[in-house]
Amino acid sequence: MKRSTINILASYIDALHPIIYINHFDFKVIDDAIARVGAGVKCVEFNNALGIVDFMSKSPMRDCNLEQFLKLTMDDGFDQETFIILKDVHDELKSPKIISLLKRIAENNLYNDKYSATIFILSEITVIPRELENFITVFDIPLPTTNEILSIITDFINDLNITVEQDTIDEIAISFKGLNEFQIKQILNLAYQDGGCIDKDDKQLILKEKEQFIKKSGMLEIVSFSETFDDIGGLENLKEWLKRKAKVFFNLDKAIKFGVDVPKGIMIIGMPGCGKSLTAKATASLFEIPLVRLDVGRLLGKYVGESEENMRKALRLSEAISPCVLWIDEIEKAFAGVGGDGGGNEVTTRLFGQFLTWMQEKENTVFIVATANDISRMPPEFLRKGRFDELFFVDLPNGEERKKILDIHLKKRNKWHKGIDSVALIKETDGFNGADLEAVVKDTIEMAFIDGKDAITTKDLIKTVKDTKSISNTLKDKIAEIKATIEKIDIKPASKADSH
């Protein structure tokens, strides 16, 4: 652990923070840090499986439960300065007796000049009882910086006495951003054992290992996709913009050295069924990086601070598996109730604020794609410059785009031919969205199969169009409302002007 981090921990102890909660998986690293700040201090350790444990040797000393342990050690702070180290006791923190005992120790530490005892709670799961909220300080172990990652890689290479080009070291260092030292060393060992060297191909290995973290966490969802930009009919302005950003992602190390800012992400606003979700998937395909979806509802917990902790973990996890596309679908629903009254709305508001701060300050390679249908109730600060690189509005497809969308779906099903009159179809499908047009093609092909036809005609497609209720009819008022909101915002159109 870095000296600066240990100094911060020492300052918390000196400032009489009575309970320090450390969320981390590697207890050896934390033990070493506590030992360094606690030279000459009495350290008593409780392990949830072994009872009282010798802090230095880790030998079991006495089998007991947490309540018994706290009663035995709570007065040690009167005799000498004491560190009380509790490991994996998150479940016990729901017990009123445990809460009372911890509160007693914390109050003694704060208000009794003759008493000195700091409690350290070590766990990968953060549980903060409301009764102890004001006594607990959550202590984060910062992840290695780029320079520190470079040092870890260099030390590893030197220890093995192998030669690796500096460009390769710089590239894989960016891929390691978001991982802790233990994870970096694990993957380096795996890469070396797999090929006997470290090279640029190991970036794929790093990404595969990062995907494991997502699967184990349950906080984010890895989205499988086969969609590419060829599946998107139209949205040329948006596609051209994304292609420019892809060039940066393909050459991140060189771009950063040149002074280019790491792309933050985009917000795509507009009509339902017009390609917003498809664009999120195609973006990950274009950038050749994983696509992960953040479901804010999945993060909501029942204990104080649990939702915020889950959000923090999810965002840190997205950093750990970066470069990646972080997709937040229908973001206006995810943060519904922001600024409103009531407990649920207060939690959502805090999560929203947490997410905004992260977006503003992030310096990682997580590319956000947020999609929304209706932003009329979204707080205006979310839409200002600096949050996203750009905001795009996806309108109902124009004539040229409708032609492209129909062609894409016909070709995908091997039913496109020169006899289909595109101009007639463009006129008949005014007001249809991409989902409507796909449904027209699918239904027409199905009816042709049932009728025993070998091919479909323009007449068949027009018949299906006339039998289909477009989004312009079914959501007429909603579409008008969305367009009225968009007119008040400085937002780029995703499509180019229709030439038809």
N, C-alpha and C positions, 0 to 999 in steps of 0.2 A: 504494500500500500504506500502511496506517495506521502512524503514528509508533510506536505501542505494539508492533506486530508487528516493525518494524525494530529497536526497542530489544531485543526478545527475541532476535532473530538476532544482534545485536552481543554480547549477554551470553553466548551459546553460544560465540562466537569467543573472547571474553576468558577463558572458562572452559576453554579448550583442547580443545573438542570437535573431534577431528581430521577427521571426515568428516560433513558435513551433507547429508542426502538430502532434496531438495525435490521433492515430487510435485505438479507443476502443468503446465498446458498452455501458459501465456502466459509464454514466456521473457523477453519485454521487461520485464514487471513485475518478474521476479526479478532481471534484470540491473540494473535501476534501484535495487533494494534493495541489491544487493551493492555497487554503485558508491557508495551513500550510506554504508554501514558501512565501506567500504574506501577512503576518501579518503586518498591518499598511499601506498596499498598497491599492489604490483605484481600485476596480474591477467593470468593466462595462460589462454587458452580453447582447448578442443579441441571441435571439432564432428565428429560421426561421419561426415559426408559430405564435409567440406572440410579436415579436418586441423586444423593450428594456425591460429587466427583472431585478428585484432586485436580485443581486447575492446571497445574504444570504437567503432571504425568498422565492425566485422564483416567486414572485407576478408580474404580468404584469404591466408595468409602462407607456409605450407609444407604440402605434401601428405604425410601420414604416418598410420600407424595409432596406436591408443591405446598400445600397448606402447612404440613408439618415442617418442611424446610424453612419456610418464611418465619414461622414461630420460633424456630431454633436460632435463626441468624438475624432477626430484625433488630436486636439490641447490640449487635457487634459494632455498630457505628459509634457507640458511646466509648468503647475501649480504644479503637484506632480507626483510621480512615479505611473504609471497606468498599470493595466492588462486589455487588451481588449479580451474578451472571446467570440468566435463565434462558434455557434453550428449548425451542419447539413447544412453548407453553401457550400457544395462541388459543387452543380450545379451552384451557383453564381460565382464560381471561374473561369468560362469560359467567364465572362463578361469583356471586355477591361476597362470599368470604374472602376469596383471593383478591378481589377488588379492594375490599376494606383493609386488608393487610398491606397491600402495595401503597394504598393511600396513606396509611399510618407511617410507613417508612419515608415516603415522599415529603409529608408534612414535617417530620422530624428533621429531615435534611434541609428543608427551607427555613424553618423557624427556630430550631434549637442550636445554639452556638456550640454546644458540647457534643454534637452529633454530626457524623459525616459518613453517609452511605449513598452510593450511586447505583441504581439498578440498570442493568443492561438486558434488554429482551432481544434475543437473536432468533429470527424465524424468517422463512420465505413467505409466510402468510401474515399480512398485517391486520390485526384486530385491535381496534382502539375503543374500549368501553367509554361511554359518554361521561361516566363519573371520573375517569382519569384523563380526559381529553386535555385539560389545562396543565397536567403534570408531565405529559409525554412529549418528547421531542423526537421526531422521525429523522434519522441520520442516514443520508444517502451516500453510498460509495460511488464516486464518479467513475464513469467508464474511461478507458485510456484515450488520450488525445491522439491525433495523427502522428505527432512526433514520438509519443510513447509507444504507439504501435510499431512505428519504424524501428525503434530501439529493440522491441521484443523480437521482431523478425531478424534484425541484424545479429542479435545475441544468439538466436537459434541457428542461424547460418554459420556463424563463427564457431559455435560449439561442435557442429558437424563437419566443419572444415570443407564446406562446399562453396562453389562460386555461383552467384546469381546476379544477373544484370540489374543495374539500378532502376531502369524503367519498369522491370518486372516487380521489384520490391515496392516501388511507388504505387503501381496499379493494384497489387493485392492488398496493400495497406488501406486503400480506400474501401475495398470490399470488406475488410475486417472492421470498419467503423461500426460501433454499436455493440461489439462483443467485449466481454471482459478478458482479462489476461489469461485466465484458466482456459476459456473456450478457444482463444487464439492459439495457444500452445497445443491444445488437443488437435485442432484442425491442421496445424503445421506438421505435427507428428504423423497424422493420417496421410497427408499429402506426400510426405517424404517416404513413408513406408509403401505407399501405392506406386510411386514411380521412381524412387531413388533420387529425386531432385525437387526443386521448387521452380515452377514456371507459370506463364500466364494462363495456361489451361486449368490451373488449380482454382481460378475464379469460379468455375462451374461447381467444383467440389465444395467451395465455401458456401455457395448459394444452396446446394443440396442440404448441407448441414444446418444452414439457417432455417430451412423449411421444417426441419425436425423440431426446432424451438417453437414454431407456430402450432404445429400439431399437438405438442405436449401442453401448451398453455391454455388452449380453449378460448383465448381472448380475441383472436382474429381468425378469419377463415381464408384458407388458400382457395382461390377460384381457378378452376381448370377452364381453359378456353382454347378455341381453334380459330376464332375470328381474326381477320386481318383488315387492313385498310381497303382491300379489294371488296370486302363485304359491305362497305359503307357507300351508299349512293348519294353523291353530293357532299355537302359540308366542306367545300374546297378550302375556304378561308381557315377553318379549324384544322383541317388536315395539313395544310401548308405550314401553319404555325407549329404544329406538333413535330413535323419532319425536321424543322430547324432545331427544336429542342433535342430531338433524337441525336443529332450530330454532336451536341454537347455531351450527352450521356455516353455515346460511344467513345469519346475521347476525354473523359472526365479529368484525369490527371493533368493532361496538357491544357485543357480549358481553364482549370483552376489556376495553374501556373501562369497562364496568359492574362488572368484577371477577370475571367468570365464568372458571373455569379452562378451558383448551382441552381437550376430551375426548381421553383417551389411547387408549382402546380396550377391547375385551372379549375374554374367553376363553370359548369355547363347548365344553363337554365333554359327551360322551354317546354314545348308541348309533349305530352305523354306519347310514347310509341314512335318517337322521331329519331332514335339512334343514340341517345345519351349513354345508356348502359353499354351498347355496342361499341361506342367510342372508347369507353374505359378499358374494355377488353382488347380492342385493337391497339390502344396506346401501349399496353404492356407487351403486346406482340411486336410492335414497332421498336420499342426500347430494348427488347429481348431481356426483360427482367420479370420477376414474379409479380402476380397480381394478388393482393390481399384485401379483404373487405372488412371494414370496421362497422359492427352493428352496435350502436350506442346502447340499445335496449339490453344487450347481453351483458353490459358492464354494471347495470344497476344492482346494488346489494342492499341488504336489510340492516346493516350496522352503520353507525356513525363513521363517516370517512371511507367506508368500503368502496363506494362507487368511484370516488375521486382516486383512490388507490388503484382500482381496476383500470381507470382511464390512464393513469400514469404508467402502469405496467404495459398496457396496450400500445401506447405511444413509444415507450422505450423498446418494446418488442419490434415495432415497425422499424425503428432505427437499427435494431440489431440485425434485421434481415435485409436492410437496405444494401444496394439500390433496389427499390421496389416501387410499384404503383400502389398507393393506399387509396382504395375506392370507398367513398361514403355515399351510398345511394339514398336518394330522397332525404337530403340533409335537413330540409325544413321540418320533416317529421321527427328526425332523430333529436332535434333540439326544440321541439314544440313546448311551449309553456315558459320559455326563457323570459325572465323578468316578472312573471306572474306571482300571485300569492299561493301559499300552501307549501307543505313539506316537499312534495314531489317536484314542484316547480323550482323550489330553492335548490334542490340537488341538481336539476337540469341546468339551472343558471350557473352554478359553480362548475359543472362539467364543461359548459359552453365557454366560460371564462378561461378555464384550464386549457382547452383546445385552442382558443384564440392566442393565448400567450405562447403556446408551443409553436403554432404556425408562424407567429411574428419573429420568434427568436431562433427557430431551427436553422442549423447549418449543416444538415445532413442530406443524404441523397434519397430521401423519401419524396416521391413525386405524388402530390395529392390530386385526385380527380374527384371532385364533389359534384354530384348531380342533383338537380332540384326541378320540380314542376312549378311550384308557386312560392315565390319569395316575398310575398306581400307582408307576411308577419315575421320575417327574419329581421333581427336588429341591424340597423344600417352600418354599424361598425364592422360587421362581418364582410361587407361588400366593398369596403374601401381598399384603395391601392396599397399594396404591401402584404396583404394577406395571401392573395393569389397573384401569379404573374399576369393573368388575364382572365376576363369574364367573357363568355360567349353565349349568345342567344340562338337556340335552335328553333326555328319557326317550322310551320308545316311545309313540307317539301314543295318547291316550285315545279313548274312543268318539266324542266330539264332533269331535275332530281327524281321526279316521279318515274320518268322514262328509265333512268339508270337503275332505280330500285326494282322496277318490274323486270328489267333485263337480267339483273343479278339473280332474282329468284327463279326466273324461267330457265336460265343457264344452269343454275345449281341443280335443277331437276330435269335437265336435258330436254326441255320443251321449247326453247327459243328457236325461231326460224324467221327467215326474211319476209315471210308472208304476213307477219303480224304488223298491223298499222299503228305505229307508236303515236302519231299525231292524234288519231282518233281517241286513243286511250288517255292521252294527256288531257284532252278536253273533258272526257267523261269522269275523270278522277280528281277533279279540283276539290280541295278540302280534305283529301285523304292523307293519313299519316303513313309512315313506313309499315307499321303493324297492320293497318287496313290493307295496304297493297300486297303484303305477303299473304294475308288471309285470302285475298281475291285469287291469287295464283294457286294457292293450295286447294281451295274449294273448286276452282275450274278444272284442275287436273284430276281431282277426285271424281267429279261428275263425268269427265271424259272417259275415265277408266270404267265407271259403272255402266256407261252407255256403250262401251266396247269400241271407243274411238282410238286411233293410233296417234293422233296429234290434236292440238287445240288450235282454235282460230280466234281472230280478233272478236268475232261475233260472240263466241263462247265467253271470252273475258268480259266483254261489255255487259252481257246478260248477268254475270256474277256481280259486276260493279253495281248494277241497278238493284240487285237484291241485297246489297251490303249497306248497312247504315254506317256512314263515316263518322269519325270523331267530331267533325265540324257540326254534325247534327246532334250527336248524343251528349256532347259537352260544350254546347254553344256558349252558354253563359260563362263557364269556367275559362274558356279560351279568350273571351273578351276581357275578362278580369286579369288574366296573365299578361295580355298585350298592353293593357292600361298601366300595369305596374312597370313593365319593361320600358315603356316610353319615358318614364321618370328617371331612368338610370343610364349612365354612360356605359354602354355595353356593345361589344362587337358582334355583328351578325356572323354566324357560323357558315352561312352560304353566300355564294356570289350572286350578283343580280341575274335574274332569269333572262336568257336571250330569246326565249320563245314569246 
